Amino acid sequence: MCADLHPLTPILGRKQPVIALIGCDGSGKSTVGSVLLEEMSKQRPTAFCHLGKQAGNLERALGPVPLIGSLVSKKAKSENKRIQTGKKATSVAIVAGFVLSMRRVVRFSKMRWWHWRGYAILTDRYPQNSLPGPMDGPTVANLNFTQHWAGLLSRFERVFYARMARFKPDLVIRLHVDIETALQRKPDHVRFKLERKISDLPKLSFNGAPILELDSTQPLETVLTHAKEAVDRVLALYPAPASQREGVLVSLVGCDGSGKSSISADLVKCLGRMRPTMYGYLGLGSGDLGRRIGTWPLIGPWLERKLTKKAKKTRTKGEKIPGLVTALVVFGFSLLRYKRFLHVKKAVDQGHFVITDRYPQAEIPGQCDGPGLSAAQTNNPIIRLLARIERRLYEKIAAYRPDLVIVLDVDVDTALGRKPDHDREALQTKIELMPQLTFGGADCVHVDARQAYLAVKEDIAAQLRKKRLI
């Protein structure tokens, strides 16, 4: 399928490519996008930008909210019926459509800012000005109205869409899907809107950008193979930016009891004799805090058990996040971790050799230093917003890959022998998940941490010499 693309050429004045994923809801944009983002991030700094209005997601998020949820859902159904039958749109629908279009404009401006900073761009959706309507075209122009002020809003909106459409992608990956498959994957979506998107999709040219046509009803591996081939061709047109790092970043990761803290602190002392070296802790510290709370007189043990139960539910897939307060606490710890990461990044960029105890990842939520609010479920729109913000923070951290990740392997009995106050089940889960992590494609080596302390330390030093980091 890649052979069907026109000859690809770099766009004059552009330092990094812009690749757009488009398609009807249920075509697999998010799934394909997450895989392509991981592949692109291995080769160069890449920003993933959602350029949709997400009006439907907003409606579905507000649906469960008491009082206003039912009102929003009823109003949305009424407006959808008006659009479907061609009736005159209400003033509320016109204003809401315009506001959501401006939301897309803001997102597009942020995308341009990331691109200006030297990032390759991968987008979910891409605005176009040729067909008004749900397939990422102008919203107000798709409505039936007679008000003079609505006409002014429509012209104003068209100006912005024309400007966005002129910024042509280097590649458009168009994912086709039939209506039944789309509804099966997105059963909570409106059928006539999906049908309209499927109908409009083949008519879009995106200002003459190269377009890769893919049938997303095929096996995912087939779709990904063709998409990766096309993306690699586009990336080859633009040289990867030179690394701005002056220093070295080495991260020690592993289950609690593997010796991360002791060895990383010891290595900092040894290497500090040769060059500026710094220790960085990138864990949450929530477990240690809980255990300290457990030592409080009277209420300590009870409070520790209660907090541990809430934390376990929050990080368990399929469970429900136990309330907004819990979510805010988890989010607060993630903000603290991000602050620590920025401190580490600044030191590396300034030329320090930094050794970190742990390293955040965005691959497995809820475990092994992954996002804390993305594993369990919630219907609360505020918690959902916090989860999205948190996930973006973790993706930013993961994009800044260590020069070397040293995985300290240990069995559960050894870990419990070193950390007898820890939960056996939690340790076992971490040990099983750790081999699955790639840390964004960073160079990873495994060291047997069951050995004596000095042997582990020597093995790590040998790996650092082998990689020519010391």
C-alpha positions as CSV (number, residue, x, y, z in Angstrom):
1,M,0.0,0.0,0.0
2,C,2.9,2.3,0.6
3,A,3.8,2.0,-3.0
4,D,0.5,3.7,-3.9
5,L,1.7,7.0,-2.2
6,H,2.9,9.7,-4.5
7,P,6.7,10.4,-4.3
8,L,7.3,12.0,-0.9
9,T,9.2,15.2,-0.6
10,P,10.0,17.4,2.4
11,I,8.1,20.6,2.7
12,L,10.2,23.7,2.2
13,G,11.1,25.4,5.4
14,R,10.0,22.6,7.6
15,K,12.4,20.9,10.0
16,Q,10.3,18.0,11.2
17,P,7.3,16.2,9.7
18,V,3.6,16.5,10.5
19,I,1.7,13.2,10.1
20,A,-2.1,13.1,10.5
21,L,-4.4,10.2,11.3
22,I,-7.9,10.7,10.1
23,G,-11.0,8.5,10.0
24,C,-14.5,8.0,11.4
25,D,-14.9,7.3,15.1
26,G,-14.2,3.6,15.6
27,S,-11.7,3.4,12.8
28,G,-8.8,2.8,15.2
29,K,-7.1,6.2,15.2
30,S,-6.2,6.2,18.8
31,T,-5.0,2.6,18.7
32,V,-2.8,3.1,15.6
33,G,-1.7,6.5,16.9
34,S,-0.4,5.1,20.2
35,V,1.7,2.5,18.4
36,L,3.1,5.1,15.9
37,L,3.8,7.5,18.6
38,E,6.0,4.9,20.4
39,E,7.8,4.1,17.2
40,M,8.4,7.8,16.2
41,S,9.5,8.7,19.8
42,K,12.3,6.1,19.5
43,Q,13.8,8.1,16.6
44,R,13.2,11.7,17.6
45,P,11.2,13.9,19.9
46,T,7.5,13.6,18.9
47,A,4.4,15.3,20.1
48,F,0.9,13.6,19.8
49,C,-1.8,16.2,19.3
50,H,-5.6,15.6,19.3
51,L,-7.1,18.1,16.9
52,G,-10.8,17.2,17.3
53,K,-13.5,19.3,19.0
54,Q,-14.5,16.3,21.1
55,A,-18.0,17.5,21.4
56,G,-19.3,14.0,21.7
57,N,-16.8,13.1,24.4
58,L,-17.9,16.2,26.3
59,E,-21.5,15.2,26.1
60,R,-20.8,11.7,27.2
61,A,-18.6,12.9,30.1
62,L,-21.3,15.3,31.4
63,G,-24.1,12.6,31.0
64,P,-23.6,11.0,34.4
65,V,-23.3,14.3,36.3
66,P,-26.3,14.8,38.5
67,L,-28.8,17.5,37.5
68,I,-27.0,18.9,34.4
69,G,-26.2,15.5,32.9
70,S,-29.8,14.6,31.8
71,L,-30.4,18.2,30.6
72,V,-27.2,18.1,28.4
73,S,-28.1,14.7,27.0
74,K,-31.7,15.8,26.2
75,K,-30.5,19.0,24.5
76,A,-27.8,17.1,22.5
77,K,-30.4,14.6,21.2
78,S,-32.7,17.4,20.2
79,E,-30.0,19.3,18.3
80,N,-28.9,16.1,16.6
81,K,-32.4,15.5,15.4
82,R,-32.6,19.1,14.0
83,I,-29.3,18.6,12.1
84,Q,-30.5,15.3,10.7
85,T,-33.8,16.7,9.5
86,G,-32.4,20.0,8.3
87,K,-34.4,22.1,10.6
88,K,-33.2,25.6,11.8
89,A,-30.5,25.4,14.4
90,T,-31.1,27.0,17.8
91,S,-28.9,29.9,19.0
92,V,-27.5,27.6,21.7
93,A,-26.4,25.1,19.1
94,I,-24.7,27.9,16.9
95,V,-22.8,29.4,19.9
96,A,-21.8,26.0,21.2
97,G,-20.6,24.9,17.8
98,F,-18.5,28.0,17.4
99,V,-17.0,27.7,20.8
100,L,-16.0,24.1,20.2
101,S,-14.5,25.1,16.8
102,M,-12.4,27.7,18.6
103,R,-11.3,24.9,21.0
104,R,-9.9,23.1,17.9
105,V,-8.2,26.4,16.8
106,V,-6.5,26.5,20.2
107,R,-5.3,22.9,20.0
108,F,-4.0,23.5,16.5
109,S,-2.0,26.5,17.7
110,K,-0.5,24.4,20.5
111,M,0.4,21.8,17.8
112,R,2.1,24.5,15.8
113,W,4.0,25.6,18.9
114,W,5.4,22.1,19.5
115,H,6.3,21.9,15.8
116,W,8.1,25.2,16.0
117,R,10.1,23.8,19.0
118,G,11.5,21.1,16.7
119,Y,9.1,18.2,17.5
120,A,7.8,15.8,14.9
121,I,4.0,15.9,15.1
122,L,1.5,13.0,15.0
123,T,-2.2,14.1,15.1
124,D,-5.5,12.4,15.8
125,R,-7.7,14.1,13.2
126,Y,-6.9,17.2,11.1
127,P,-9.0,20.2,10.3
128,Q,-10.1,20.8,6.7
129,N,-12.1,23.6,5.1
130,S,-13.6,21.9,2.0
131,L,-16.5,20.1,3.6
132,P,-18.4,21.6,6.6
133,G,-19.6,19.1,9.1
134,P,-18.5,16.4,11.5
135,M,-15.5,15.2,9.5
136,D,-13.3,17.9,11.1
137,G,-14.7,20.7,8.9
138,P,-16.3,24.0,10.0
139,T,-19.2,23.5,12.4
140,V,-21.3,26.6,12.1
141,A,-21.4,26.4,8.3
142,N,-22.9,23.0,8.6
143,L,-25.9,24.3,10.5
144,N,-29.1,25.7,9.1
145,F,-29.6,29.3,10.3
146,T,-31.0,32.7,9.2
147,Q,-29.5,35.0,11.9
148,H,-27.2,37.7,10.7
149,W,-24.8,37.3,13.6
150,A,-24.6,33.5,12.9
151,G,-23.4,34.3,9.4
152,L,-20.7,36.5,10.9
153,L,-19.6,33.7,13.2
154,S,-19.5,31.3,10.3
155,R,-17.3,33.6,8.2
156,F,-15.0,34.2,11.1
157,E,-14.8,30.4,11.7
158,R,-14.1,29.8,8.0
159,V,-11.1,32.2,8.2
160,F,-9.5,30.1,10.9
161,Y,-10.2,26.8,9.2
162,A,-8.7,28.1,5.9
163,R,-5.5,29.1,7.8
164,M,-5.3,25.7,9.5
165,A,-5.9,23.8,6.2
166,R,-3.0,25.7,4.5
167,F,-0.6,24.1,7.0
168,K,-0.4,20.9,5.0
169,P,0.6,17.5,6.6
170,D,3.5,15.6,5.2
171,L,1.4,12.5,5.3
172,V,-2.3,11.7,5.9
173,I,-3.1,8.2,7.0
174,R,-6.8,7.7,6.1
175,L,-8.5,4.8,8.0
176,H,-11.6,3.5,6.4
177,V,-14.3,1.6,8.2
178,D,-17.9,0.5,7.5
179,I,-20.8,1.7,9.6
180,E,-21.5,-1.6,11.4
181,T,-17.8,-2.0,12.5
182,A,-17.8,1.6,13.7
183,L,-20.9,1.1,15.7
184,Q,-19.7,-2.1,17.2
185,R,-16.5,-0.4,18.4
186,K,-18.4,2.8,19.4
187,P,-21.9,1.7,20.5
188,D,-22.5,5.0,22.3
189,H,-22.1,7.1,19.2
190,V,-24.9,8.5,17.0
191,R,-25.4,6.5,13.8
192,F,-26.3,9.2,11.4
193,K,-23.2,11.2,12.4
194,L,-21.0,8.2,11.8
195,E,-22.6,7.6,8.4
196,R,-22.0,11.2,7.5
197,K,-18.3,11.0,8.5
198,I,-17.8,7.7,6.5
199,S,-19.5,9.4,3.5
200,D,-17.4,12.6,3.7
201,L,-14.0,10.9,4.4
202,P,-13.1,9.9,0.8
203,K,-13.9,13.4,-0.5
204,L,-11.2,15.1,1.4
205,S,-7.9,16.0,-0.2
206,F,-6.1,17.9,2.6
207,N,-4.7,20.5,0.3
208,G,-3.0,17.9,-1.9
209,A,-1.1,16.1,0.9
210,P,0.1,12.5,0.3
211,I,-2.6,10.1,1.5
212,L,-2.2,6.5,2.6
213,E,-5.5,4.7,2.3
214,L,-5.9,1.8,4.8
215,D,-8.8,-0.5,5.5
216,S,-9.1,-0.5,9.3
217,T,-11.4,-3.6,9.3
218,Q,-8.3,-5.6,8.4
219,P,-6.2,-7.2,11.2
220,L,-4.5,-4.6,13.3
221,E,-1.0,-6.0,12.5
222,T,-1.6,-5.5,8.8
223,V,-2.8,-1.9,9.3
224,L,0.2,-1.1,11.5
225,T,2.7,-2.6,9.1
226,H,1.6,-0.4,6.2
227,A,1.3,2.7,8.5
228,K,4.8,2.1,9.9
229,E,6.3,1.8,6.5
230,A,4.8,5.1,5.3
231,V,5.8,6.9,8.5
232,D,9.4,5.6,8.1
233,R,9.5,7.0,4.6
234,V,8.4,10.4,5.8
235,L,10.8,10.5,8.8
236,A,13.6,9.7,6.4
237,L,13.0,13.0,4.6
238,Y,13.9,15.0,7.7
239,P,17.1,14.5,9.7
240,A,16.6,13.7,13.4
241,P,17.6,16.7,15.5
242,A,20.9,16.5,17.3
243,S,20.6,15.7,21.0
244,Q,20.6,18.7,23.2
245,R,21.9,16.7,26.2
246,E,25.2,17.6,27.7
247,G,25.1,15.0,30.4
248,V,24.1,11.4,30.9
249,L,21.0,9.9,32.4
250,V,21.1,6.4,33.9
251,S,18.0,4.9,35.7
252,L,17.8,2.0,38.1
253,V,14.4,0.3,38.0
254,G,13.0,-2.8,39.6
255,C,10.7,-4.2,42.3
256,D,11.0,-2.8,45.8
257,G,13.8,-4.8,47.6
258,S,15.9,-5.0,44.4
259,G,18.4,-2.5,45.9
260,K,17.7,0.5,43.7
261,S,18.1,3.2,46.4
262,S,21.2,1.8,48.0
263,I,23.1,1.1,44.8
264,S,22.1,4.4,43.1
265,A,23.3,6.4,46.1
266,D,26.5,4.4,46.2
267,L,27.2,4.9,42.5
268,V,26.7,8.6,42.8
269,K,29.4,8.7,45.5
270,C,31.8,6.7,43.4
271,L,31.2,8.5,40.1
272,G,31.2,11.9,41.8
273,R,35.0,11.6,42.1
274,M,35.3,11.6,38.3
275,R,32.7,14.1,37.1
276,P,29.7,16.1,38.4
277,T,27.2,13.5,39.4
278,M,23.7,13.8,40.9
279,Y,21.2,11.4,42.5
280,G,17.5,11.7,41.5
281,Y,14.5,10.1,43.1
282,L,11.6,9.7,40.7
283,G,9.2,7.6,42.8
284,L,6.1,8.9,44.4
285,G,7.1,8.1,48.0
286,S,3.4,7.3,48.8
287,G,4.2,3.8,50.1
288,D,6.8,5.1,52.5
289,L,4.4,7.8,53.6
290,G,1.7,5.2,54.3
291,R,4.0,3.1,56.3
292,R,5.1,6.1,58.4
293,I,1.4,6.9,59.0
294,G,1.0,3.3,60.2
295,T,3.4,4.0,63.1
296,W,1.1,6.8,64.5
297,P,-0.4,6.0,67.9
298,L,-4.0,4.7,68.0
299,I,-5.3,5.7,64.6
300,G,-2.2,5.0,62.6
301,P,-2.7,1.3,61.7
302,W,-6.4,1.9,60.9
303,L,-5.6,4.9,58.7
304,E,-2.8,3.1,56.9
305,R,-5.2,0.1,56.0
306,K,-7.8,2.5,54.7
307,L,-5.4,4.5,52.6
308,T,-3.8,1.3,51.3
309,K,-7.2,-0.1,50.3
310,K,-8.1,3.1,48.4
311,A,-4.7,3.2,46.7
312,K,-5.0,-0.5,45.6
313,K,-8.5,0.1,44.1
314,T,-7.2,3.2,42.2
315,R,-4.3,1.3,40.6
316,T,-6.3,-1.9,39.8
317,K,-7.7,-2.2,36.3
318,G,-11.5,-2.7,36.3
319,E,-12.0,-1.2,39.7
320,K,-13.6,2.2,40.3
321,I,-11.6,5.2,41.6
322,P,-12.9,5.8,45.2
323,G,-13.9,9.5,44.9
324,L,-12.5,12.9,43.9
325,V,-10.4,13.3,47.1
326,T,-8.5,10.2,46.3
327,A,-8.0,11.3,42.7
328,L,-6.7,14.7,43.8
329,V,-4.2,13.1,46.2
330,V,-2.9,10.7,43.4
331,F,-2.8,13.7,41.0
332,G,-0.9,15.7,43.6
333,F,1.7,13.0,44.0
334,S,2.1,12.8,40.1
335,L,2.7,16.6,40.0
336,L,5.4,16.1,42.7
337,R,7.0,13.4,40.6
338,Y,6.9,15.6,37.5
339,K,8.6,18.4,39.4
340,R,11.3,16.0,40.4
341,F,11.7,14.9,36.8
342,L,12.2,18.5,35.7
343,H,14.9,18.9,38.2
344,V,16.6,15.8,36.9
345,K,16.2,16.9,33.2
346,K,17.7,20.3,34.0
347,A,20.7,18.7,35.6
348,V,21.3,16.3,32.6
349,D,20.9,19.2,30.1
350,Q,23.5,21.1,32.1
351,G,26.1,18.4,31.8
352,H,25.6,16.3,35.0
353,F,25.8,12.5,35.2
354,V,22.5,11.7,36.8
355,I,21.5,8.4,38.3
356,T,17.9,8.0,39.2
357,D,16.1,5.6,41.5
358,R,13.1,4.6,39.4
359,Y,11.9,6.1,36.1
360,P,8.3,6.9,35.2
361,Q,6.7,5.1,32.2
362,A,3.4,5.6,30.3
363,E,3.0,2.0,29.1
364,I,1.3,0.3,32.1
365,P,-1.0,2.4,34.2
366,G,-1.3,1.9,38.0
367,Q,1.9,-0.1,38.4
368,C,5.7,0.2,38.1
369,D,5.7,4.0,38.2
370,G,3.0,4.4,35.6
371,P,0.1,6.9,35.6
372,G,-2.0,6.5,38.7
373,L,-5.4,7.5,37.4
374,S,-5.5,5.6,34.1
375,A,-6.0,2.1,35.4
376,A,-9.3,2.2,37.3
377,Q,-12.6,3.5,36.0
378,T,-14.6,6.6,36.8
379,N,-17.7,8.5,35.5
380,N,-16.7,11.7,37.2
381,P,-15.7,14.2,34.5
382,I,-13.3,16.0,36.8
383,I,-11.4,12.8,37.5
384,R,-11.3,12.0,33.8
385,L,-9.8,15.4,33.1
386,L,-7.2,14.9,35.9
387,A,-6.4,11.5,34.4
388,R,-5.9,12.9,30.9
389,I,-3.6,15.7,32.2
390,E,-1.7,13.2,34.3
391,R,-1.2,10.9,31.3
392,R,0.2,13.7,29.2
393,L,2.7,14.5,32.0
394,Y,3.9,10.8,32.0
395,E,4.1,10.8,28.2
396,K,6.3,13.9,28.4
397,I,8.6,12.2,30.9
398,A,8.7,8.9,28.9
399,A,9.7,10.8,25.8
400,Y,12.8,12.0,27.6
401,R,14.5,8.6,27.4
402,P,17.4,7.6,29.7
403,D,20.7,6.8,28.1
404,L,20.6,3.5,29.9
405,V,17.9,1.7,32.0
406,I,19.3,-0.9,34.4
407,V,16.6,-3.4,35.4
408,L,17.4,-5.0,38.7
409,D,15.8,-8.5,38.6
410,V,14.8,-10.1,41.9
411,D,12.4,-12.9,43.0
412,V,9.6,-12.2,45.5
413,D,11.2,-14.1,48.4
414,T,14.4,-12.1,48.1
415,A,12.4,-8.9,47.9
416,L,10.3,-9.8,50.9
417,G,13.4,-10.7,52.8
418,R,14.7,-7.2,52.3
419,K,11.4,-5.4,52.6
420,P,9.4,-7.5,55.1
421,D,6.8,-4.7,55.7
422,H,5.7,-4.8,52.0
423,D,2.8,-6.6,50.6
424,R,3.7,-9.9,48.9
425,E,1.0,-9.7,46.2
426,A,2.0,-6.1,45.3
427,L,5.7,-7.2,45.0
428,Q,4.8,-10.2,42.8
429,T,2.8,-8.0,40.5
430,K,5.7,-5.6,40.0
431,I,8.1,-8.5,39.3
432,E,5.8,-9.9,36.7
433,L,5.2,-6.6,34.9
434,M,8.7,-5.2,34.9
435,P,10.0,-7.3,31.9
436,Q,7.1,-5.9,29.8
437,L,8.4,-2.3,30.0
438,T,10.4,-0.8,27.2
439,F,10.7,2.8,28.6
440,G,10.0,4.3,25.2
441,G,12.7,2.2,23.4
442,A,15.5,3.2,25.8
443,D,18.6,1.0,26.0
444,C,17.8,-1.5,28.8
445,V,20.0,-4.1,30.5
446,H,19.1,-6.6,33.2
447,V,21.2,-7.3,36.2
448,D,20.6,-10.2,38.7
449,A,19.9,-8.3,41.9
450,R,19.7,-11.5,44.0
451,Q,23.5,-11.6,44.1
452,A,25.5,-10.1,46.9
453,Y,25.5,-6.3,47.0
454,L,29.1,-5.9,45.8
455,A,28.6,-8.3,42.9
456,V,25.5,-6.4,41.8
457,K,27.4,-3.1,42.1
458,E,30.3,-4.5,40.0
459,D,27.9,-5.8,37.3
460,I,26.3,-2.4,37.0
461,A,29.7,-0.7,36.7
462,A,30.7,-3.2,34.0
463,Q,27.5,-2.3,32.1
464,L,28.3,1.4,32.3
465,R,31.8,0.8,31.0
466,K,30.5,-1.5,28.2
467,K,28.1,1.3,27.1
468,R,31.0,3.8,27.4
469,L,29.1,5.9,29.8
470,I,32.0,6.0,32.2
